[in-house]
Amino acid sequence: MRILSWTVPGWVPTVDGVLTTPALLAVAAGLALGLGLIVAIGAQNAFVLRQGLRLEHVAAVVAVCALSDLALIAAGVLGAGAALSRVPWLIPVVCFAGAAFLLCYGVLAARRALRPGALLPDAAGARTGLAVTVGTGLALTWLNPHVYLDTVVLLGSMASTYGEHRWQFAAGAGLGSTIWFTGLGYGARLLRPVFARPAAWRVLDGVIAVVMSALAVSLAVRGVSGT
C-alpha cells in the first residue's frame, strides 16, 4: 500500500493522494479561522461552560454543538452561504427569533443569580432533563444568526477560495470547533473548586444574563435594520 509519494515538479508530498502541502495549509487555515470565530464570549459558549461546571449532560451538549457546527460548515462549503445571501428577508426573521430566545434565557440566568439556593450545581432536584438541555443547545446554535453569517457565509466563502482543497479547509474548521467545545465542556470541571461557592455561580449567571441580554438587543437592532 502506498503511504508517501512525491509529485514532480515541485516535490510536493502526498499521503495516499489526499494530504498534500496545499491541503495541509488549507487545513491549518480552516483550523485558525474556525477557532478565531468560535473562541469568544457568546450564548453558545456560556451554555457549554455552565453545563461543564455542573457536570450535567456534558457529552450531549458537546456533541450537539460540535455536530451542529460541522453541519453548518458543510452547508457553507456546499453553497448555502451564497443561497442565504439571496434571501434577504430570512436574516431579520432569524434575528428576531434569536433575540426573543436569548432574552428569555437571559431572564432565567438573572433569576438564578438572584436566588443563591438554586445555584448549587449538585442540589437535589436541580438537574435539567436531557431533552430540555439538548433543546436549549440546539436553540442557542440554530437561532443565532451570527452562526449563519460567520460559519455558513464567511467560512463557506473562504473555503471556496481553496478550490479543490475546500473540504480540507472545512475539515480544519470542523476540527477547531470540535477541539474547542470538547475542551470547554470537559475542561470546565477544573474550575469546580471555585464554583463550589454559591457566590461564584451568582457572578457567572449574572455575566451570562448580561451577555444574553446584550446579544438579544444587538440581534433585535440588526433585525430592525435588516442587515
Rosetta blueprint (number, residue, H / E / L):
1 M L
2 R L
3 I L
4 L E
5 S E
6 W E
7 T E
8 V L
9 P L
10 G L
11 W L
12 V E
13 P E
14 T E
15 V E
16 D L
17 G L
18 V L
19 L E
20 T L
21 T H
22 P H
23 A H
24 L H
25 L H
26 A H
27 V H
28 A H
29 A H
30 G H
31 L H
32 A H
33 L H
34 G H
35 L H
36 G H
37 L H
38 I H
39 V L
40 A L
41 I L
42 G L
43 A H
44 Q H
45 N H
46 A H
47 F H
48 V H
49 L H
50 R H
51 Q H
52 G H
53 L H
54 R H
55 L L
56 E L
57 H L
58 V H
59 A H
60 A H
61 V H
62 V H
63 A H
64 V H
65 C H
66 A H
67 L H
68 S H
69 D H
70 L H
71 A H
72 L H
73 I H
74 A H
75 A H
76 G H
77 V H
78 L L
79 G L
80 A H
81 G H
82 A H
83 A H
84 L H
85 S H
86 R L
87 V L
88 P L
89 W L
90 L H
91 I H
92 P H
93 V H
94 V H
95 C H
96 F H
97 A H
98 G H
99 A H
100 A H
101 F H
102 L H
103 L H
104 C H
105 Y H
106 G H
107 V H
108 L H
109 A H
110 A H
111 R H
112 R H
113 A H
114 L H
115 R L
116 P H
117 G H
118 A H
119 L L
120 L L
121 P L
122 D L
123 A L
124 A L
125 G L
126 A L
127 R L
128 T L
129 G L
130 L H
131 A H
132 V H
133 T H
134 V H
135 G H
136 T H
137 G H
138 L H
139 A H
140 L H
141 T H
142 W H
143 L L
144 N L
145 P H
146 H H
147 V H
148 Y H
149 L H
150 D H
151 T H
152 V H
153 V H
154 L H
155 L H
156 G H
157 S H
158 M H
159 A H
160 S H
161 T L
162 Y L
163 G H
164 E H
165 H H
166 R H
167 W H
168 Q H
169 F H
170 A H
171 A H
172 G H
173 A H
174 G H
175 L H
176 G H
177 S H
178 T H
179 I H
180 W H
181 F H
182 T H
183 G H
184 L H
185 G H
186 Y H
187 G H
188 A H
189 R H
190 L H
191 L H
192 R L
193 P L
194 V H
195 F H
196 A H
197 R L
198 P H
199 A H
200 A H
201 W H
202 R H
203 V H
204 L H
205 D H
206 G H
207 V H
208 I H
209 A H
210 V H
211 V H
212 M H
213 S H
214 A H
215 L H
216 A H
217 V H
218 S H
219 L H
220 A H
221 V H
222 R H
223 G H
224 V H
225 S H
226 G L
227 T L
